[in-house]
């Protein structure tokens, strides 16, 4: 999963390619900016490797703040990726979508929250749950 902060709204993701500057933005000490455009940047090309299997979902709540997922963030979800322990997944639990980190514990697999106020969800035969997709990017406004 990659965190990405943008200041555009969700419908703008479907826009045509936009200019990509050749210069990187320094997060430490500033450096002189280059005014050269490297190429057109299409967020669909950058964020989506499997278009037919990729969906966008809006996050709700605070249970994944420790993973950098905040209320209202846009999640890019790839359904073609097989979930592995440590990945952030979209799961369906008792018919409801949830976003959690998939973990393997000594007691078995769990859907783990990334906030101390929220419990993990143990996965077992008595729980109606399945993984729907893997979160590949998180898009939020700073």
The first five atom37 places (N, CA, C, CB, O) and aatype in JSON, in Angstrom:
{
  "aatype": [20, 20, 20, 20, 20, 20, 20, 20, 20, 20, 20, 20, 20, 20, 20, 20, 20, 20, 20, 20, 20, 20, 20, 20, 20, 20, 20, 20, 20, 20, 20, 20, 20, 20, 20, 20, 20, 20, 20, 20, 20, 20, 20, 20, 20, 20, 20, 20, 20, 20, 20, 20, 20, 20, 20, 20, 20, 20, 20, 20, 20, 20, 20, 20, 20, 20, 20, 20, 20, 20, 20, 20, 20, 20, 20, 20, 20, 20, 20, 20, 20, 20, 20, 20, 20, 20, 20, 20, 20, 20, 20, 20, 20, 20, 20, 20, 20, 20, 20, 20, 20, 20, 20, 20, 20, 20, 20, 20, 20, 20, 20, 20, 20, 20, 20, 20, 20, 20, 20, 20, 20, 20, 20, 20, 20, 20, 20, 20, 20, 20, 20, 20, 20, 20, 20, 20, 20, 20, 20, 20, 20, 20],
  "atom_mask": [
    [1, 1, 1, 1, 1],
    [1, 1, 1, 1, 1],
    [1, 1, 1, 1, 1],
    [1, 1, 1, 1, 1],
    [1, 1, 1, 1, 1],
    [1, 1, 1, 1, 1],
    [1, 1, 1, 1, 1],
    [1, 1, 1, 1, 1],
    [1, 1, 1, 1, 1],
    [1, 1, 1, 1, 1],
    [1, 1, 1, 1, 1],
    [1, 1, 1, 1, 1],
    [1, 1, 1, 1, 1],
    [1, 1, 1, 1, 1],
    [1, 1, 1, 1, 1],
    [1, 1, 1, 1, 1],
    [1, 1, 1, 1, 1],
    [1, 1, 1, 1, 1],
    [1, 1, 1, 1, 1],
    [1, 1, 1, 1, 1],
    [1, 1, 1, 1, 1],
    [1, 1, 1, 1, 1],
    [1, 1, 1, 1, 1],
    [1, 1, 1, 1, 1],
    [1, 1, 1, 1, 1],
    [1, 1, 1, 1, 1],
    [1, 1, 1, 1, 1],
    [1, 1, 1, 1, 1],
    [1, 1, 1, 1, 1],
    [1, 1, 1, 1, 1],
    [1, 1, 1, 1, 1],
    [1, 1, 1, 1, 1],
    [1, 1, 1, 1, 1],
    [1, 1, 1, 1, 1],
    [1, 1, 1, 1, 1],
    [1, 1, 1, 1, 1],
    [1, 1, 1, 1, 1],
    [1, 1, 1, 1, 1],
    [1, 1, 1, 1, 1],
    [1, 1, 1, 1, 1],
    [1, 1, 1, 1, 1],
    [1, 1, 1, 1, 1],
    [1, 1, 1, 1, 1],
    [1, 1, 1, 1, 1],
    [1, 1, 1, 1, 1],
    [1, 1, 1, 1, 1],
    [1, 1, 1, 1, 1],
    [1, 1, 1, 1, 1],
    [1, 1, 1, 1, 1],
    [1, 1, 1, 1, 1],
    [1, 1, 1, 1, 1],
    [1, 1, 1, 1, 1],
    [1, 1, 1, 1, 1],
    [1, 1, 1, 1, 1],
    [1, 1, 1, 1, 1],
    [1, 1, 1, 1, 1],
    [1, 1, 1, 1, 1],
    [1, 1, 1, 1, 1],
    [1, 1, 1, 1, 1],
    [1, 1, 1, 1, 1],
    [1, 1, 1, 1, 1],
    [1, 1, 1, 1, 1],
    [1, 1, 1, 1, 1],
    [1, 1, 1, 1, 1],
    [1, 1, 1, 1, 1],
    [1, 1, 1, 1, 1],
    [1, 1, 1, 1, 1],
    [1, 1, 1, 1, 1],
    [1, 1, 1, 1, 1],
    [1, 1, 1, 1, 1],
    [1, 1, 1, 1, 1],
    [1, 1, 1, 1, 1],
    [1, 1, 1, 1, 1],
    [1, 1, 1, 1, 1],
    [1, 1, 1, 1, 1],
    [1, 1, 1, 1, 1],
    [1, 1, 1, 1, 1],
    [1, 1, 1, 1, 1],
    [1, 1, 1, 1, 1],
    [1, 1, 1, 1, 1],
    [1, 1, 1, 1, 1],
    [1, 1, 1, 1, 1],
    [1, 1, 1, 1, 1],
    [1, 1, 1, 1, 1],
    [1, 1, 1, 1, 1],
    [1, 1, 1, 1, 1],
    [1, 1, 1, 1, 1],
    [1, 1, 1, 1, 1],
    [1, 1, 1, 1, 1],
    [1, 1, 1, 1, 1],
    [1, 1, 1, 1, 1],
    [1, 1, 1, 1, 1],
    [1, 1, 1, 1, 1],
    [1, 1, 1, 1, 1],
    [1, 1, 1, 1, 1],
    [1, 1, 1, 1, 1],
    [1, 1, 1, 1, 1],
    [1, 1, 1, 1, 1],
    [1, 1, 1, 1, 1],
    [1, 1, 1, 1, 1],
    [1, 1, 1, 1, 1],
    [1, 1, 1, 1, 1],
    [1, 1, 1, 1, 1],
    [1, 1, 1, 1, 1],
    [1, 1, 1, 1, 1],
    [1, 1, 1, 1, 1],
    [1, 1, 1, 1, 1],
    [1, 1, 1, 1, 1],
    [1, 1, 1, 1, 1],
    [1, 1, 1, 1, 1],
    [1, 1, 1, 1, 1],
    [1, 1, 1, 1, 1],
    [1, 1, 1, 1, 1],
    [1, 1, 1, 1, 1],
    [1, 1, 1, 1, 1],
    [1, 1, 1, 1, 1],
    [1, 1, 1, 1, 1],
    [1, 1, 1, 1, 1],
    [1, 1, 1, 1, 1],
    [1, 1, 1, 1, 1],
    [1, 1, 1, 1, 1],
    [1, 1, 1, 1, 1],
    [1, 1, 1, 1, 1],
    [1, 1, 1, 1, 1],
    [1, 1, 1, 1, 1],
    [1, 1, 1, 1, 1],
    [1, 1, 1, 1, 1],
    [1, 1, 1, 1, 1],
    [1, 1, 1, 1, 1],
    [1, 1, 1, 1, 1],
    [1, 1, 1, 1, 1],
    [1, 1, 1, 1, 1],
    [1, 1, 1, 1, 1],
    [1, 1, 1, 1, 1],
    [1, 1, 1, 1, 1],
    [1, 1, 1, 1, 1],
    [1, 1, 1, 1, 1],
    [1, 1, 1, 1, 1],
    [1, 1, 1, 1, 1],
    [1, 1, 1, 1, 1],
    [1, 1, 1, 1, 1],
    [1, 1, 1, 1, 1]
  ],
  "atom_positions": [
    [[0.84, -1.17, 0.0], [0.0, 0.0, 0.0], [0.89, 1.23, 0.0], [-0.96, 0.0, 1.21], [1.92, 1.27, 0.68]],
    [[0.51, 2.21, -0.74], [1.26, 3.45, -0.84], [0.36, 4.6, -0.42], [1.79, 3.67, -2.27], [-0.82, 4.63, -0.77]],
    [[0.91, 5.53, 0.33], [0.15, 6.72, 0.7], [0.43, 7.81, -0.32], [0.51, 7.2, 2.14], [1.58, 8.01, -0.72]],
    [[-0.59, 8.49, -0.73], [-0.47, 9.54, -1.72], [-1.38, 10.67, -1.3], [-0.82, 9.02, -3.15], [-2.58, 10.45, -1.11]],
    [[-0.86, 11.86, -1.17], [-1.68, 13.01, -0.82], [-1.87, 13.88, -2.05], [-1.04, 13.82, 0.33], [-0.9, 14.27, -2.7]],
    [[-3.11, 14.17, -2.36], [-3.4, 15.07, -3.46], [-4.46, 16.05, -3.0], [-3.86, 14.3, -4.73], [-5.16, 15.79, -2.02]],
    [[-4.57, 17.15, -3.69], [-5.57, 18.14, -3.29], [-6.74, 18.18, -4.26], [-4.93, 19.51, -3.19], [-7.55, 19.11, -4.21]],
    [[-6.84, 17.21, -5.11], [-7.96, 17.15, -6.05], [-9.02, 16.21, -5.5], [-7.49, 16.7, -7.46], [-8.74, 15.36, -4.65]],
    [[-10.23, 16.36, -6.0], [-11.31, 15.5, -5.56], [-11.34, 14.22, -6.39], [-12.65, 16.23, -5.66], [-10.71, 14.16, -7.45]],
    [[-12.05, 13.23, -5.93], [-12.09, 11.91, -6.56], [-12.43, 11.95, -8.05], [-13.08, 11.05, -5.86], [-11.77, 11.25, -8.82]],
    [[-13.42, 12.73, -8.51], [-13.72, 12.71, -9.94], [-12.55, 13.15, -10.8], [-14.91, 13.6, -10.22], [-12.49, 12.78, -11.97]],
    [[-11.61, 13.94, -10.26], [-10.47, 14.38, -11.04], [-9.53, 13.24, -11.41], [-9.71, 15.43, -10.28], [-8.72, 13.4, -12.33]],
    [[-9.62, 12.09, -10.72], [-8.75, 10.97, -11.05], [-9.0, 10.45, -12.46], [-8.94, 9.86, -10.05], [-8.11, 9.86, -13.06]],
    [[-10.19, 10.66, -12.98], [-10.53, 10.19, -14.31], [-10.1, 11.17, -15.4], [-12.01, 9.93, -14.4], [-10.31, 10.91, -16.58]],
    [[-9.49, 12.3, -15.01], [-9.06, 13.31, -15.97], [-7.97, 12.76, -16.87], [-8.57, 14.56, -15.25], [-7.35, 11.74, -16.57]],
    [[-7.75, 13.45, -17.96], [-6.68, 13.1, -18.87], [-5.34, 13.34, -18.21], [-6.79, 13.89, -20.18], [-5.27, 13.89, -17.11]],
    [[-4.3, 12.92, -18.87], [-2.95, 13.06, -18.33], [-2.62, 14.51, -18.02], [-1.92, 12.49, -19.31], [-3.04, 15.42, -18.73]],
    [[-1.87, 14.72, -16.94], [-1.46, 16.04, -16.49], [0.06, 16.11, -16.54], [-1.99, 16.35, -15.05], [0.72, 15.07, -16.55]],
    [[0.65, 17.32, -16.57], [2.11, 17.44, -16.64], [2.8, 16.89, -15.38], [2.5, 18.9, -16.85], [2.32, 17.08, -14.26]],
    [[3.93, 16.22, -15.6], [4.78, 15.74, -14.51], [6.1, 16.5, -14.62], [5.0, 14.17, -14.57], [6.79, 16.41, -15.63]],
    [[6.45, 17.23, -13.57], [7.71, 17.97, -13.58], [8.87, 17.03, -13.35], [7.7, 19.08, -12.53], [8.73, 16.03, -12.65]],
    [[10.02, 17.35, -13.92], [11.2, 16.5, -13.79], [11.82, 16.6, -12.4], [12.22, 16.86, -14.83], [12.52, 15.68, -11.98]],
    [[11.57, 17.68, -11.71], [12.17, 17.91, -10.39], [11.36, 17.22, -9.31], [12.26, 19.41, -10.11], [10.13, 17.19, -9.35]],
    [[12.07, 16.65, -8.32], [11.41, 16.11, -7.13], [11.22, 17.23, -6.14], [12.23, 14.93, -6.5], [11.99, 18.19, -6.14]],
    [[10.21, 17.14, -5.31], [9.96, 18.14, -4.28], [10.67, 17.7, -3.02], [8.42, 18.34, -4.03], [10.41, 16.61, -2.5]],
    [[11.57, 18.53, -2.52], [12.32, 18.21, -1.32], [11.46, 18.37, -0.08], [13.55, 19.08, -1.22], [10.76, 19.37, 0.07]],
    [[11.5, 17.39, 0.79], [10.76, 17.46, 2.04], [11.64, 18.03, 3.15], [10.23, 16.07, 2.44], [11.15, 18.31, 4.25]],
    [[12.91, 18.19, 2.87], [13.83, 18.75, 3.86], [14.15, 20.19, 3.49], [15.14, 17.91, 3.95], [13.27, 21.05, 3.52]],
    [[15.4, 20.45, 3.15], [15.81, 21.79, 2.75], [15.42, 22.04, 1.3], [17.33, 21.99, 2.94], [15.56, 21.15, 0.46]],
    [[14.92, 23.24, 0.99], [14.5, 23.51, -0.38], [15.68, 23.53, -1.35], [13.76, 24.85, -0.45], [16.81, 23.85, -0.98]],
    [[15.38, 23.17, -2.59], [16.39, 23.23, -3.65], [15.79, 23.99, -4.82], [16.86, 21.79, -4.08], [14.57, 24.1, -4.92]],
    [[16.62, 24.53, -5.7], [16.08, 25.27, -6.84], [15.17, 24.39, -7.69], [17.22, 25.82, -7.71], [15.46, 23.21, -7.92]],
    [[14.07, 24.96, -8.13], [13.09, 24.19, -8.91], [13.45, 24.22, -10.38], [11.67, 24.74, -8.7], [13.94, 25.23, -10.89]],
    [[13.22, 23.11, -11.04], [13.36, 23.04, -12.49], [11.98, 23.31, -13.08], [13.92, 21.65, -12.96], [10.98, 22.83, -12.57]],
    [[11.94, 24.08, -14.14], [10.66, 24.4, -14.76], [10.41, 23.55, -16.01], [10.6, 25.88, -15.12], [9.78, 24.0, -16.96]],
    [[10.92, 22.33, -15.99], [10.79, 21.48, -17.16], [9.79, 20.38, -16.9], [12.15, 20.89, -17.55], [9.79, 19.74, -15.85]],
    [[8.93, 20.17, -17.87], [7.96, 19.08, -17.79], [8.61, 17.85, -18.4], [6.63, 19.44, -18.51], [9.08, 17.87, -19.53]],
    [[8.62, 16.76, -17.61], [9.22, 15.51, -18.06], [8.31, 14.82, -19.07], [9.49, 14.59, -16.88], [8.74, 14.46, -20.17]],
    [[7.05, 14.63, -18.68], [6.09, 13.96, -19.54], [4.71, 14.19, -18.94], [6.4, 12.44, -19.68], [4.57, 14.71, -17.84]],
    [[3.7, 13.79, -19.67], [2.35, 13.84, -19.14], [2.17, 12.69, -18.16], [1.28, 13.78, -20.28], [2.62, 11.57, -18.42]],
    [[1.53, 12.97, -17.04], [1.31, 11.97, -16.01], [-0.17, 11.61, -15.98], [1.79, 12.47, -14.63], [-1.01, 12.49, -15.77]],
    [[-0.48, 10.37, -16.17], [-1.85, 9.88, -16.1], [-1.95, 9.04, -14.83], [-2.25, 9.05, -17.39], [-1.32, 7.99, -14.72]],
    [[-2.76, 9.5, -13.86], [-2.88, 8.77, -12.6], [-3.42, 7.36, -12.81], [-3.77, 9.52, -11.65], [-3.13, 6.47, -12.01]],
    [[-4.2, 7.15, -13.84], [-4.66, 5.79, -14.13], [-3.47, 4.87, -14.42], [-5.64, 5.79, -15.32], [-3.45, 3.72, -13.97]],
    [[-2.5, 5.37, -15.18], [-1.3, 4.57, -15.48], [-0.45, 4.35, -14.24], [-0.48, 5.24, -16.56], [0.12, 3.28, -14.06]],
    [[-0.35, 5.36, -13.39], [0.5, 5.28, -12.2], [-0.09, 4.41, -11.09], [0.74, 6.67, -11.66], [0.64, 3.7, -10.41]],
    [[-1.41, 4.46, -10.92], [-2.04, 3.82, -9.77], [-2.74, 2.51, -10.07], [-3.0, 4.75, -9.16], [-3.06, 1.75, -9.16]],
    [[-3.0, 2.24, -11.34], [-3.82, 1.08, -11.68], [-3.06, 0.16, -12.62], [-5.15, 1.51, -12.33], [-2.71, 0.55, -13.73]],
    [[-2.79, -1.07, -12.16], [-2.13, -2.05, -13.01], [-3.11, -3.03, -13.63], [-1.08, -2.81, -12.22], [-2.85, -3.6, -14.69]],
    [[-4.24, -3.23, -12.98], [-5.28, -4.14, -13.48], [-6.61, -3.39, -13.54], [-5.4, -5.41, -12.56], [-7.42, -3.51, -12.62]],
    [[-6.86, -2.63, -14.61], [-8.05, -1.79, -14.67], [-9.37, -2.54, -14.42], [-8.12, -1.13, -16.0], [-10.25, -2.01, -13.74]],
    [[-9.51, -3.73, -14.95], [-10.77, -4.47, -14.78], [-10.99, -4.92, -13.34], [-10.8, -5.67, -15.71], [-12.12, -5.21, -12.95]],
    [[-9.92, -4.99, -12.56], [-10.02, -5.48, -11.18], [-9.83, -4.38, -10.15], [-8.98, -6.57, -10.95], [-9.77, -4.66, -8.95]],
    [[-9.75, -3.12, -10.59], [-9.47, -2.01, -9.68], [-10.73, -1.19, -9.41], [-8.38, -1.11, -10.25], [-11.49, -0.87, -10.32]],
    [[-10.91, -0.87, -8.13], [-12.08, -0.11, -7.69], [-11.62, 0.96, -6.71], [-13.14, -1.05, -7.04], [-10.54, 0.87, -6.14]],
    [[-12.45, 1.97, -6.52], [-12.21, 3.02, -5.54], [-13.26, 2.91, -4.45], [-12.23, 4.42, -6.2], [-14.45, 2.73, -4.74]],
    [[-12.84, 3.02, -3.21], [-13.75, 3.03, -2.07], [-13.36, 4.21, -1.18], [-13.69, 1.68, -1.27], [-12.19, 4.58, -1.1]],
    [[-14.34, 4.77, -0.52], [-14.11, 5.87, 0.42], [-14.02, 5.28, 1.82], [-15.24, 6.96, 0.32], [-14.92, 4.55, 2.25]],
    [[-12.94, 5.59, 2.55], [-12.77, 5.11, 3.93], [-13.67, 5.89, 4.87], [-11.29, 5.22, 4.37], [-13.93, 7.08, 4.67]],
    [[-14.14, 5.21, 5.89], [-14.94, 5.86, 6.91], [-14.46, 5.43, 8.29], [-16.44, 5.52, 6.73], [-14.15, 4.26, 8.5]],
    [[-14.4, 6.35, 9.21], [-14.0, 6.01, 10.57], [-12.52, 6.21, 10.84], [-14.37, 4.6, 10.87], [-11.78, 6.73, 10.0]],
    [[-12.1, 5.77, 12.04], [-10.73, 6.02, 12.51], [-9.92, 4.76, 12.75], [-10.77, 6.82, 13.76], [-8.77, 4.85, 13.18]],
    [[-10.47, 3.59, 12.5], [-9.81, 2.35, 12.91], [-8.49, 2.07, 12.2], [-10.73, 1.2, 12.68], [-7.72, 1.22, 12.66]],
    [[-8.2, 2.76, 11.1], [-6.96, 2.5, 10.36], [-6.02, 3.7, 10.33], [-7.29, 2.08, 8.95], [-5.15, 3.77, 9.46]],
    [[-6.19, 4.64, 11.24], [-5.33, 5.83, 11.27], [-3.86, 5.48, 11.39], [-5.73, 6.72, 12.42], [-3.02, 6.16, 10.8]],
    [[-3.52, 4.44, 12.14], [-2.13, 4.04, 12.29], [-1.5, 3.57, 10.99], [-2.02, 2.95, 13.32], [-0.27, 3.52, 10.88]],
    [[-2.32, 3.23, 10.02], [-1.82, 2.81, 8.7], [-1.87, 3.98, 7.71], [-2.65, 1.63, 8.17], [-1.6, 3.79, 6.52]],
    [[-2.21, 5.18, 8.21], [-2.27, 6.34, 7.33], [-3.57, 6.45, 6.56], [-1.14, 6.3, 6.37], [-3.64, 7.19, 5.57]],
    [[-4.59, 5.73, 6.99], [-5.9, 5.79, 6.34], [-6.83, 6.56, 7.26], [-6.47, 4.35, 6.03], [-7.08, 6.15, 8.4]],
    [[-7.34, 7.68, 6.77], [-8.17, 8.57, 7.57], [-9.6, 8.62, 7.02], [-7.57, 9.98, 7.6], [-9.85, 8.27, 5.87]],
    [[-10.52, 9.06, 7.86], [-11.91, 9.19, 7.48], [-12.02, 10.05, 6.22], [-12.74, 9.8, 8.64], [-11.51, 11.17, 6.19]],
    [[-12.67, 9.53, 5.2], [-12.85, 10.27, 3.96], [-11.81, 10.0, 2.9], [-12.88, 11.7, 4.24], [-11.98, 10.44, 1.76]],
    [[-10.72, 9.29, 3.24], [-9.69, 8.99, 2.24], [-10.25, 8.11, 1.12], [-8.48, 8.31, 2.9], [-11.18, 7.32, 1.33]],
    [[-9.68, 8.26, -0.04], [-10.04, 7.43, -1.19], [-9.06, 6.27, -1.25], [-10.04, 8.26, -2.53], [-7.85, 6.47, -1.25]],
    [[-9.58, 5.05, -1.3], [-8.75, 3.86, -1.35], [-8.78, 3.29, -2.76], [-9.23, 2.81, -0.33], [-9.84, 3.12, -3.35]],
    [[-7.6, 2.98, -3.29], [-7.5, 2.29, -4.56], [-7.35, 0.81, -4.22], [-6.28, 2.83, -5.44], [-6.41, 0.43, -3.53]],
    [[-8.28, -0.01, -4.7], [-8.35, -1.41, -4.31], [-8.22, -2.29, -5.55], [-9.67, -1.72, -3.56], [-8.95, -2.12, -6.53]],
    [[-7.28, -3.24, -5.48], [-7.06, -4.17, -6.59], [-7.57, -5.55, -6.16], [-5.53, -4.24, -6.99], [-7.05, -6.15, -5.21]],
    [[-8.58, -6.04, -6.85], [-9.17, -7.34, -6.52], [-8.4, -8.5, -7.11], [-10.6, -7.39, -6.99], [-8.7, -9.65, -6.79]],
    [[-7.4, -8.24, -7.96], [-6.64, -9.33, -8.57], [-5.48, -9.79, -7.71], [-6.13, -8.91, -9.94], [-4.85, -10.81, -8.0]],
    [[-5.18, -9.06, -6.65], [-4.05, -9.4, -5.78], [-4.51, -10.35, -4.69], [-3.42, -8.13, -5.15], [-5.52, -10.1, -4.03]],
    [[-3.79, -11.44, -4.51], [-4.09, -12.37, -3.42], [-3.56, -11.79, -2.12], [-3.49, -13.78, -3.69], [-2.38, -11.47, -2.03]],
    [[-4.41, -11.65, -1.1], [-3.95, -11.05, 0.16], [-2.94, -11.94, 0.87], [-5.14, -10.78, 1.08], [-3.08, -13.17, 0.92]],
    [[-1.93, -11.29, 1.42], [-0.91, -11.96, 2.23], [-0.82, -11.25, 3.57], [0.48, -11.97, 1.5], [-1.17, -10.07, 3.66]],
    [[-0.36, -11.94, 4.6], [-0.23, -11.29, 5.9], [0.56, -9.98, 5.81], [0.44, -12.23, 6.89], [1.59, -9.92, 5.13]],
    [[0.07, -8.96, 6.48], [0.69, -7.65, 6.48], [0.04, -6.67, 5.52], [2.13, -7.77, 6.15], [0.22, -5.46, 5.66]],
    [[-0.7, -7.18, 4.56], [-1.36, -6.29, 3.6], [-2.62, -5.67, 4.2], [-1.71, -7.07, 2.31], [-3.27, -6.27, 5.07]],
    [[-2.95, -4.47, 3.74], [-4.21, -3.84, 4.1], [-5.24, -4.32, 3.08], [-4.1, -2.26, 4.14], [-5.03, -4.2, 1.87]],
    [[-6.35, -4.85, 3.59], [-7.34, -5.44, 2.72], [-8.71, -4.83, 2.95], [-7.4, -6.95, 2.93], [-8.99, -4.25, 4.0]],
    [[-9.55, -4.97, 1.95], [-10.97, -4.72, 2.09], [-11.58, -6.1, 2.29], [-11.6, -3.94, 0.84], [-11.39, -7.0, 1.47]],
    [[-12.31, -6.27, 3.38], [-12.96, -7.54, 3.67], [-14.45, -7.32, 3.81], [-12.38, -8.17, 4.96], [-14.91, -6.21, 4.1]],
    [[-15.18, -8.37, 3.6], [-16.62, -8.35, 3.84], [-16.84, -9.22, 5.07], [-17.45, -8.88, 2.58], [-16.58, -10.43, 5.05]],
    [[-17.31, -8.6, 6.14], [-17.57, -9.3, 7.41], [-19.05, -9.15, 7.72], [-16.68, -8.73, 8.58], [-19.56, -8.05, 7.9]],
    [[-19.72, -10.3, 7.79], [-21.17, -10.3, 8.03], [-21.91, -9.37, 7.08], [-21.47, -9.9, 9.48], [-22.83, -8.66, 7.49]],
    [[-21.49, -9.38, 5.81], [-22.17, -8.6, 4.78], [-21.77, -7.13, 4.71], [-23.6, -8.69, 4.99], [-22.33, -6.4, 3.9]],
    [[-20.82, -6.69, 5.54], [-20.41, -5.28, 5.57], [-18.95, -5.15, 5.15], [-20.63, -4.68, 6.98], [-18.11, -5.96, 5.54]],
    [[-18.64, -4.12, 4.36], [-17.25, -3.83, 4.01], [-16.51, -3.29, 5.22], [-17.18, -2.82, 2.84], [-17.06, -2.54, 6.02]],
    [[-15.24, -3.67, 5.34], [-14.34, -3.08, 6.34], [-12.94, -3.06, 5.75], [-14.38, -3.88, 7.69], [-12.61, -3.89, 4.9]],
    [[-12.13, -2.11, 6.2], [-10.73, -2.06, 5.79], [-9.9, -2.36, 7.04], [-10.35, -0.65, 5.15], [-10.06, -1.71, 8.07]],
    [[-9.03, -3.34, 6.93], [-8.19, -3.77, 8.06], [-6.88, -4.34, 7.51], [-8.93, -4.82, 8.95], [-6.75, -4.61, 6.32]],
    [[-5.92, -4.53, 8.41], [-4.67, -5.2, 8.04], [-4.84, -6.7, 8.28], [-3.46, -4.63, 8.85], [-5.25, -7.11, 9.36]],
    [[-4.53, -7.49, 7.28], [-4.62, -8.95, 7.4], [-3.37, -9.44, 8.12], [-4.77, -9.62, 5.99], [-2.25, -9.2, 7.67]],
    [[-3.56, -10.13, 9.22], [-2.44, -10.65, 10.01], [-2.65, -12.13, 10.3], [-2.27, -9.85, 11.33], [-3.78, -12.61, 10.39]],
    [[-1.54, -12.83, 10.45], [-1.56, -14.23, 10.88], [-1.01, -14.26, 12.29], [-0.73, -15.14, 9.9], [0.13, -13.85, 12.52]],
    [[-1.79, -14.75, 13.26], [-1.34, -14.83, 14.65], [-1.26, -16.29, 15.06], [-2.3, -14.05, 15.59], [-1.64, -17.18, 14.29]],
    [[-0.78, -16.55, 16.28], [-0.73, -17.91, 16.8], [-2.12, -18.52, 16.92], [-0.03, -17.93, 18.17], [-2.29, -19.73, 16.82]],
    [[-3.13, -17.66, 17.13], [-4.51, -18.12, 17.24], [-5.2, -18.25, 15.89], [-5.3, -17.17, 18.13], [-6.32, -18.76, 15.81]],
    [[-4.57, -17.81, 14.82], [-5.15, -17.87, 13.49], [-5.18, -16.51, 12.83], [-6.54, -18.45, 13.55], [-4.67, -15.54, 13.4]],
    [[-5.77, -16.42, 11.65], [-5.8, -15.14, 10.93], [-6.76, -14.15, 11.59], [-6.21, -15.37, 9.47], [-7.79, -14.53, 12.15]],
    [[-6.4, -12.87, 11.5], [-7.24, -11.8, 12.03], [-7.24, -10.63, 11.05], [-6.76, -11.34, 13.43], [-6.32, -10.46, 10.25]],
    [[-8.28, -9.84, 11.15], [-8.34, -8.53, 10.5], [-8.05, -7.53, 11.59], [-9.75, -8.26, 9.79], [-8.88, -7.31, 12.47]],
    [[-6.87, -6.91, 11.54], [-6.4, -6.07, 12.63], [-6.64, -4.6, 12.34], [-4.92, -6.31, 12.88], [-6.33, -4.1, 11.26]],
    [[-7.19, -3.9, 13.33], [-7.34, -2.45, 13.27], [-5.98, -1.83, 13.53], [-8.4, -1.94, 14.29], [-5.1, -2.46, 14.13]],
    [[-5.79, -0.6, 13.09], [-4.55, 0.15, 13.31], [-4.83, 1.36, 14.2], [-3.93, 0.6, 11.95], [-4.31, 2.45, 13.98]],
    [[-5.65, 1.14, 15.21], [-5.98, 2.17, 16.2], [-6.31, 1.44, 17.49], [-7.19, 3.09, 15.72], [-7.07, 0.47, 17.47]],
    [[-5.75, 1.88, 18.62], [-5.94, 1.13, 19.88], [-7.39, 1.08, 20.38], [-5.09, 1.74, 20.94], [-7.71, 0.21, 21.2]],
    [[-8.25, 1.95, 19.92], [-9.64, 1.95, 20.38], [-10.51, 0.93, 19.66], [-10.23, 3.32, 20.2], [-11.69, 0.77, 20.0]],
    [[-9.96, 0.23, 18.66], [-10.76, -0.7, 17.86], [-10.19, -2.1, 17.97], [-10.82, -0.24, 16.4], [-8.97, -2.29, 17.86]],
    [[-11.05, -3.1, 18.17], [-10.56, -4.48, 18.3], [-10.27, -5.11, 16.94], [-11.58, -5.32, 19.05], [-10.78, -4.68, 15.91]],
    [[-9.43, -6.13, 16.97], [-9.2, -6.95, 15.79], [-10.38, -7.89, 15.61], [-7.87, -7.74, 15.89], [-11.12, -8.15, 16.56]],
    [[-10.54, -8.4, 14.41], [-11.61, -9.35, 14.11], [-10.97, -10.7, 13.82], [-12.48, -8.87, 12.9], [-10.35, -10.87, 12.77]],
    [[-11.1, -11.66, 14.74], [-10.54, -12.98, 14.47], [-11.34, -13.68, 13.37], [-10.52, -13.84, 15.77], [-12.57, -13.61, 13.35]],
    [[-10.63, -14.34, 12.47], [-11.3, -15.05, 11.39], [-11.33, -16.53, 11.72], [-10.58, -14.8, 10.03], [-10.3, -17.15, 12.0]],
    [[-12.49, -17.08, 11.69], [-12.66, -18.5, 12.0], [-13.91, -19.01, 11.34], [-12.71, -18.74, 13.51], [-14.6, -18.27, 10.63]],
    [[-14.22, -20.29, 11.57], [-15.38, -20.88, 10.91], [-16.72, -20.26, 11.33], [-15.42, -22.35, 11.2], [-17.7, -20.36, 10.59]],
    [[-16.77, -19.63, 12.49], [-18.03, -19.04, 12.95], [-18.2, -17.59, 12.49], [-18.1, -19.1, 14.45], [-19.21, -16.96, 12.8]],
    [[-17.23, -17.05, 11.75], [-17.29, -15.68, 11.23], [-17.54, -15.73, 9.73], [-15.97, -14.89, 11.56], [-16.82, -16.41, 8.99]],
    [[-18.56, -15.01, 9.29], [-18.85, -14.91, 7.86], [-18.01, -13.77, 7.29], [-20.38, -14.68, 7.6], [-18.42, -12.61, 7.31]],
    [[-16.82, -14.12, 6.78], [-15.9, -13.09, 6.29], [-15.1, -13.61, 5.11], [-14.95, -12.62, 7.4], [-14.79, -14.8, 5.02]],
    [[-14.77, -12.7, 4.21], [-13.89, -13.02, 3.09], [-13.23, -11.73, 2.61], [-14.67, -13.71, 1.93], [-13.77, -10.64, 2.78]],
    [[-12.05, -11.87, 2.0], [-11.34, -10.69, 1.5], [-11.89, -10.35, 0.12], [-9.79, -10.92, 1.45], [-12.1, -11.22, -0.73]],
    [[-12.11, -9.06, -0.08], [-12.68, -8.56, -1.32], [-11.6, -8.01, -2.25], [-13.72, -7.47, -1.02], [-11.71, -8.11, -3.47]],
    [[-10.54, -7.42, -1.66], [-9.47, -6.84, -2.45], [-8.36, -6.33, -1.56], [-9.99, -5.71, -3.33], [-8.48, -6.33, -0.33]],
    [[-7.28, -5.89, -2.18], [-6.11, -5.38, -1.47], [-5.97, -3.88, -1.77], [-4.82, -6.16, -1.88], [-6.03, -3.46, -2.92]],
    [[-5.77, -3.09, -0.71], [-5.57, -1.65, -0.88], [-4.16, -1.42, -1.4], [-5.81, -0.89, 0.47], [-3.18, -1.84, -0.79]],
    [[-4.06, -0.75, -2.54], [-2.75, -0.48, -3.14], [-2.31, 0.96, -2.95], [-2.78, -0.81, -4.61], [-1.11, 1.24, -2.89]],
    [[-3.26, 1.89, -2.85], [-2.95, 3.3, -2.63], [-4.02, 3.92, -1.75], [-2.84, 4.06, -3.97], [-5.18, 3.52, -1.76]],
    [[-3.59, 4.92, -0.98], [-4.49, 5.73, -0.17], [-4.32, 7.16, -0.64], [-4.19, 5.6, 1.37], [-3.21, 7.67, -0.67]],
    [[-5.41, 7.8, -1.01], [-5.36, 9.17, -1.51], [-6.12, 10.04, -0.52], [-5.97, 9.28, -2.97], [-7.3, 9.82, -0.25]],
    [[-5.42, 11.05, 0.03], [-6.09, 11.95, 0.95], [-5.55, 13.36, 0.81], [-5.93, 11.47, 2.37], [-4.43, 13.59, 0.37]],
    [[-6.39, 14.29, 1.2], [-5.96, 15.68, 1.19], [-5.14, 15.94, 2.43], [-7.17, 16.65, 1.12], [-5.46, 15.43, 3.5]],
    [[-4.09, 16.71, 2.31], [-3.25, 17.0, 3.48], [-3.98, 17.87, 4.5], [-1.96, 17.69, 3.04], [-3.42, 18.2, 5.55]]
  ]
}
